[in-house]
């Protein structure tokens, strides 16, 4: 059988729920079913499946699992300071919530913006919800990944800092539980997906950069 990995932030949730289940077997057995079910859910939610990052030159991979809500051209004021492609990905509680780097580059920008916790599929989450911005300098220009908290998600985790270098598909953080991830790219990128498609973080190609 293939080994099922669990992301490290999930360990406390899995083990605490399981421990409460064991205690409940003695104190109040009916609750044990609830706690063991919660432990299984947390193990599922924090799963860390193996991903095969495409080796196609110039390919930009999805920073998250989920469903594409929007593909549009918009002005990005925080990091790119220019018109850019914006791809919004909605993550339900059943999606893998690890975030990945869309392209190889250096982290030159980090900014946390406090905000509200509205449903992540709303149009206004980009400006109103709590979010974390990660700016990459790649050899083909700047790219921005935005981790956005949702109605249930109350914690954004980011594992990289300014000055770090990342490879395409590398894990950079996660959001708990249910959220939205946005990717901003130069207009020179050739978009390969459309609204409504489901994508897999680190594997699905969202766009391609023309390289010689």
Secondary structure by P-SEA (a helix, b strand, c coil): ccbbbbcccaaaaaaaaaaaaaaaacccccaaaaaaaaaaaaaaaacccccccccccbbbbbccbbbbccbbbbbbccccccbbbbbbbbbccccccbbbbcccccccbbbbbbbbbcccccccccccccbbbbbbbcccbbbbbbbbbcccccbbbbccccccccccccccccccccbbbbbbbccccccccccccccccccccccccccc
